[in-house]
Amino acid sequence: MDPEWNDSQPIYRQIRDRVVAMILDGLLKDGDPLPSVRTVATESRVNPLTVLKAYQQIEGEGLVEKRRGLGMFVNTGARDLLLRAERQRFLSEQWPAVAATIRRLGLTQAQLADAGRAPTRKED
């Protein structure tokens, strides 16, 4: 995990969001162990209690389970659960602004489809 933090939200929330992104991106799959609290704390230079708080939040969301003496593991179906929630959040929170911009700019479906197929350029 990248140890750079921003001031827009608490660090435990940023850790939670990074684990969620790893699940969504397929880097963590059903049954995979999460990195240990100690490992994440050391690599990220944060207090282990901060990492534990993030992991407890993820566990409370039903995405991972704690196995006594073994650590935390991604629950079966966690990615599907996240996809449903993230899609709904996108449609209710972000899509209205995107749709308004599309209308404002007069973009056509063909233009949007072409833009979606175009390879994205990665900034260095």
C-alpha positions as CSV (number, residue, x, y, z in Angstrom):
1,M,0.0,0.0,0.0
2,D,1.2,3.5,-0.9
3,P,2.1,5.3,2.4
4,E,1.2,8.7,1.1
5,W,-1.9,10.2,2.9
6,N,-4.1,13.2,2.1
7,D,-5.8,15.5,4.6
8,S,-9.3,15.1,3.1
9,Q,-10.3,12.1,5.3
10,P,-8.9,10.1,8.3
11,I,-6.0,7.7,7.6
12,Y,-8.1,4.7,8.7
13,R,-10.7,5.5,6.1
14,Q,-8.0,5.8,3.4
15,I,-6.6,2.4,4.4
16,R,-10.1,1.0,4.2
17,D,-10.6,2.6,0.8
18,R,-7.3,1.1,-0.5
19,V,-8.3,-2.4,0.7
20,V,-11.7,-2.0,-1.0
21,A,-9.9,-0.9,-4.2
22,M,-7.7,-3.9,-4.0
23,I,-10.8,-6.2,-3.8
24,L,-12.5,-4.4,-6.7
25,D,-9.4,-4.5,-8.8
26,G,-9.0,-8.2,-8.2
27,L,-5.7,-7.9,-6.3
28,L,-7.4,-9.5,-3.3
29,K,-9.8,-12.4,-4.2
30,D,-12.2,-14.4,-2.2
31,G,-10.4,-16.3,0.5
32,D,-7.2,-14.2,0.2
33,P,-5.6,-13.0,3.4
34,L,-5.3,-9.3,4.1
35,P,-1.8,-8.0,4.8
36,S,-1.2,-8.2,8.6
37,V,-2.0,-5.1,10.7
38,R,1.6,-5.0,11.7
39,T,2.9,-5.2,8.1
40,V,0.6,-2.4,6.9
41,A,1.4,-0.2,9.9
42,T,5.1,-0.7,9.4
43,E,5.0,-0.1,5.6
44,S,2.6,2.8,5.9
45,R,4.3,4.3,8.9
46,V,1.0,4.6,10.9
47,N,-0.1,3.3,14.3
48,P,-1.2,-0.3,14.2
49,L,-4.5,0.8,16.0
50,T,-5.2,3.0,12.9
51,V,-4.9,-0.1,10.6
52,L,-6.9,-2.2,13.1
53,K,-9.7,0.4,13.0
54,A,-9.8,0.2,9.1
55,Y,-9.8,-3.6,9.2
56,Q,-12.6,-3.6,11.8
57,Q,-14.7,-1.3,9.6
58,I,-14.2,-3.6,6.6
59,E,-15.1,-6.6,8.7
60,G,-18.2,-4.7,9.9
61,E,-19.2,-4.3,6.3
62,G,-19.1,-8.0,5.8
63,L,-16.2,-7.9,3.3
64,V,-13.7,-9.8,5.4
65,E,-13.7,-12.3,8.3
66,K,-11.3,-12.6,11.2
67,R,-9.9,-16.1,11.7
68,R,-8.6,-16.4,15.2
69,G,-4.8,-16.8,15.1
70,L,-4.7,-16.6,11.3
71,G,-5.7,-13.0,10.4
72,M,-8.3,-11.4,8.2
73,F,-9.5,-13.0,5.0
74,V,-11.7,-11.7,2.1
75,N,-15.2,-13.2,2.3
76,T,-16.7,-15.1,-0.6
77,G,-18.7,-12.6,-2.7
78,A,-17.0,-9.5,-1.3
79,R,-16.3,-8.1,-4.7
80,D,-19.9,-8.6,-5.9
81,L,-21.1,-6.9,-2.8
82,L,-18.8,-4.0,-3.3
83,L,-19.7,-3.7,-7.0
84,R,-23.4,-3.4,-6.2
85,A,-22.8,-0.8,-3.5
86,E,-20.2,1.2,-5.6
87,R,-22.4,1.2,-8.7
88,Q,-25.4,2.4,-6.7
89,R,-23.3,5.1,-5.1
90,F,-21.9,6.2,-8.4
91,L,-25.4,6.4,-10.0
92,S,-26.9,8.3,-7.1
93,E,-23.9,10.6,-6.2
94,Q,-21.7,11.1,-9.3
95,W,-23.8,10.3,-12.3
96,P,-26.2,13.3,-12.1
97,A,-23.3,15.7,-12.4
98,V,-21.7,13.7,-15.2
99,A,-25.0,13.5,-17.1
100,A,-25.5,17.2,-16.7
101,T,-22.0,17.9,-18.1
102,I,-22.7,15.6,-21.0
103,R,-26.0,17.5,-21.8
104,R,-24.3,20.9,-21.3
105,L,-21.5,20.0,-23.8
106,G,-23.9,18.4,-26.2
107,L,-21.9,15.2,-26.4
108,T,-23.5,12.3,-28.5
109,Q,-23.6,8.7,-27.6
110,A,-21.1,8.0,-30.4
111,Q,-18.6,10.5,-29.1
112,L,-18.9,9.0,-25.6
113,A,-18.5,5.5,-27.0
114,D,-15.4,6.6,-29.0
115,A,-13.9,8.3,-25.9
116,G,-14.6,5.1,-23.9
117,R,-12.7,3.0,-26.4
118,A,-9.7,5.3,-26.7
119,P,-6.7,4.2,-24.8
120,T,-6.0,6.3,-21.7
121,R,-2.6,8.0,-21.5
122,K,-0.9,7.5,-18.1
123,E,0.7,10.6,-16.7
124,D,4.1,10.2,-15.2
